Amino acid sequence: MSLDWLIIGGGIHGVHIAARLLGDAGVAPERLRIVDPGKRLLARWRTCTETTGMSHLRSPSVHNLDLNPMSLKRFADKRKKRDRGLFAPPYDRPALALFNDHCDQVVETLGLSDLHIRDRAVACSVDCDGVGVRLSSGRELAARHLVLAIGASEQPLWPDWAPRDHARIHHVFEPGFDGWPASRETVVVIGGGISASQVSLRLLDEGHQVRLVSPHALREHQFDSDPGWLGPKYMDGFRREGDLDRRRALITAARNQGSVPPDVRRALRGALARGRIHWHEDDVVELAVQRDGIELRLASDVWLDADRVLLATGFAPQRPGGSMVDDLIASASLPCARCGYPIVDSALRWHPRVHVSGPLAELELGPAARNIAGARRAGDRLVKAIREAQSPGASRQVAPR
């Protein structure tokens, strides 16, 4: 199959970019495909958010997957019965169910399910004529342009002390997660950010005894990076910074890692005050598996007994894409910064035929690159580049080397 555009990744970024290519850049549906191993588009998004028990997004309603940023609000207004819980203050943060229903409408309206190839890309190669992609099924695809919309969701961060092969120790973001307790248990949750807090509150609502172990105190931030990173307030200086090591440092400093928004903090502090969740600001230094459960030793020499341990420790920081991206870099001599992430141009081109989005684009888009807002900005860059290339007298541009 020969295509104009092939997108690897059917998550938030892949779906939005597909929508923008079809709706704004005039790409014909028969010339575009999305490769993702999930049963449906956005499958990993749905699994991860359902596991944590998220009720409302951290992002405002204008950060959605449709072409028009006001589309989600209009979608809610058309509902026969307006539910007061559809949006949470501040910034009209949408309920997860509403956001997912709106995503379904975007997918259905644009026919994206028909463009989904349910498979995993395992190898990519580029030449002067286009890009070749080999799938795990052995199928070969060819396209003029490739978009790597790969997130970090398949590389959850495991602490060194946590074994990966124990039936009652799980990372909540591990692919195929099936570690949720079916009956009443004592569960130790490890983590200090929004996911750990939401998991703890969900466990509490379902009647479990919860102990939350965090390496730091509660950190409150409405967003996972300052909104100034979405506009010229901070991004002008970021773009002027030519030292990529310094850009990486700016990204790291700007991210409010291990933080929770005010509403989650209030709910968690209320549960802590009532003694319904037990908080330990400490580090785990040892784990012992007993016949009747698990014992964790903290740095303070406190021992915790548990029936189950759930890790909500986020994702590993290395460049996503695994060996597929590693081999593509080696074969096409693609430029990378010292942190391992792509060096791309303003159109997010890593190569004249390879564009990136999500984490792979963060040295160009900044701290918000991984978020829904980052997907929208990646879409803006791609659409602009396509329109400029189609304009009379357009000159050929290539990625930096």
Sequence and secondary structure as in RCSB ss.txt:
>XXXX:A:sequence
MSLDWLIIGGGIHGVHIAARLLGDAGVAPERLRIVDPGKRLLARWRTCTETTGMSHLRSPSVHNLDLNPMSLKRF
ADKRKKRDRGLFAPPYDRPALALFNDHCDQVVETLGLSDLHIRDRAVACSVDCDGVGVRLSSGRELAARHLVLAI
GASEQPLWPDWAPRDHARIHHVFEPGFDGWPASRETVVVIGGGISASQVSLRLLDEGHQVRLVSPHALREHQFDS
DPGWLGPKYMDGFRREGDLDRRRALITAARNQGSVPPDVRRALRGALARGRIHWHEDDVVELAVQRDGIELRLAS
DVWLDADRVLLATGFAPQRPGGSMVDDLIASASLPCARCGYPIVDSALRWHPRVHVSGPLAELELGPAARNIAGA
RRAGDRLVKAIREAQSPGASRQVAPR
>XXXX:A:secstr
 EEEEEEE  SHHHHHHHHHHHHTS   GGGEEEEE SSSTTHHHHHHHHHHT  B SS TT SSSSSTTHHHHH
HHTSSS  GGGEETTTTEEBHHHHHHHHHHHHHHHTGGGGEEES EEEEEEETTEEEEEETTS EEEEEEEEE  
 STT B   TTS SS TTEEETTSTT     SS  EEEEE SSHHHHHHHHHHHHTT EEEEEESS  EE SSSS
 GGGGSHHHHHHHHH   HHHHHHHHHHH  TTEE HHHHHHHHHHHHTTSEEEEES EEEEEEETTEEEEEETT
S EEEESEEEE   B  S TTHHHHHHHHHHHT  B TTS B   TT EEETTEEE GGGGHHHH GGGGSHHHH
HHHHHHHHHHHHHHHSTT        
